[in-house]
């Protein structure tokens, strides 16, 4: 079930990236969320994370990618690559019902959270990278 949802998110990313490429690359917000989850909540947390990611990419034009990953060496270490078309798109995202459901529903599951903003080295290559997933 988790693999199917990840495939859905990746497929939706490919559709969304095309719609956003016309926007200025310098306006994008690229972030890696570094999350440590308490082991007893791992399965439940993953379900929340996959649902919010799939819904966000599908329903929000400004959400280019939300790509959750699990560290192989420690399954309680989650990393989420987040790419938004702009700061405004990010602000809209965190105000949505599906994000608030995720955030409030997982507060007790998260042991540690660090939001690391990144500077893309080659944002103009994104459309080509995502197209290769077809």
N, C-alpha and C positions, 0 to 999 in steps of 0.2 A: 504494500500500500504506500509506503514512504517513497519507494522508487517511482511509482506512478505519479505521485504528486510532484516529485523533483522534475520529472520529464515534462509535466504540465507547466511548471514554472519556467523551464528552459524554453519550451515552445512559445510561451507567451512573451518571453524576453525578446525573441527574434522578431515578433510582430511589433513590439513596442519600440525597439531601437530604431526602426525605420522612421517612425513617426516623430521621433525626437531629434534626429540628426540635423534638422534645419536650425535648431537653436544653437546659441553660442556655447562653445565648449568651455569657456571660462566661467560660465554661470553654473556649471554642473557641481553637484555635491557628491563626492565619492568618499565612502566611509567603510571601515571594517569594524564591526561590532565584535568585541571579544567578550564572550560570556562563559562563565563557569556555572554549571547547574548542579544542584544537590543530587546525588545519585538516585535517591528514592523518587525523584520527580522527573527523571530523564525522559521516559517515554511520553509522559503527559506534556512536558515542555516541547518536545519535538513535534507533537501533533499541533500545538498552538502555533509554533514557528512556521511550520509548513502551510497551515491554513492562512495565516496573515500574509505570508509571502505570495502565495498564489492569488489571493484575493486582491492584494495591492497591485501586483503587476497586471492583472486582468482588468481591473476597474479604474485605475488611476493613470491617465496618460503621462503624467510627469514622473512616474516611477519607471525607470528604465530597467533596473534589475534589483532583485532581492534574492541572493543566492546563499542559502544556508549550507554550512559544511560542518562535519564532525571530525575532530582530530582523531587520527588512527591510533595514536599512542595513549589517548585519554578521552574516552567517549563522553565525558562530562564537560569537555572543552568544546564549545561551539563557536564558530566564526561565521559571520554573515557579511558578505560583500553587498553593500547597498550603493546603488547609483541612482541619483535623482537629477532630473533635467535642470533644476534650479533650487535655490534656497526656498523659494515660494512653494515649489512642488513638495519639498520636505515638510514645510510647515503645514501644508494641506494634509499630507499623509499622516502626521502624528495627531491630527485632529479628527481623523475618520473613526467611525464606530468600530470597524474591524481592528484597527490598531489599538484603540483604547481597550477593547475586549482582551486582546493579547497582553497588553501591558499590565492591566489590572489583574488578569487571570494568572499571570506568571510571576508576580512580584515575590511571592514566598518561595518560588522555585529557584530563583537566581541567587547564587552565593556571591558572585562578583560580576560587574559590568564595566567595561571600558569602551568608550566610543572614540575611535581613532580616525580623524579626518585625514584624507590622503590627497596628494596632488598627482593627478594622472600625468604620466610621462608622455603618452601619445594618444590623447583622446580621439583624434581623428581616425585612428585605426579601429575604433570600436565597431562600426558597422561591418567591416570586413571580418573581424573576429567572430561576431555573433552569427554572421551568415554562414560560416563554416560548420555550424551545428546542424544545418539542414540535412 
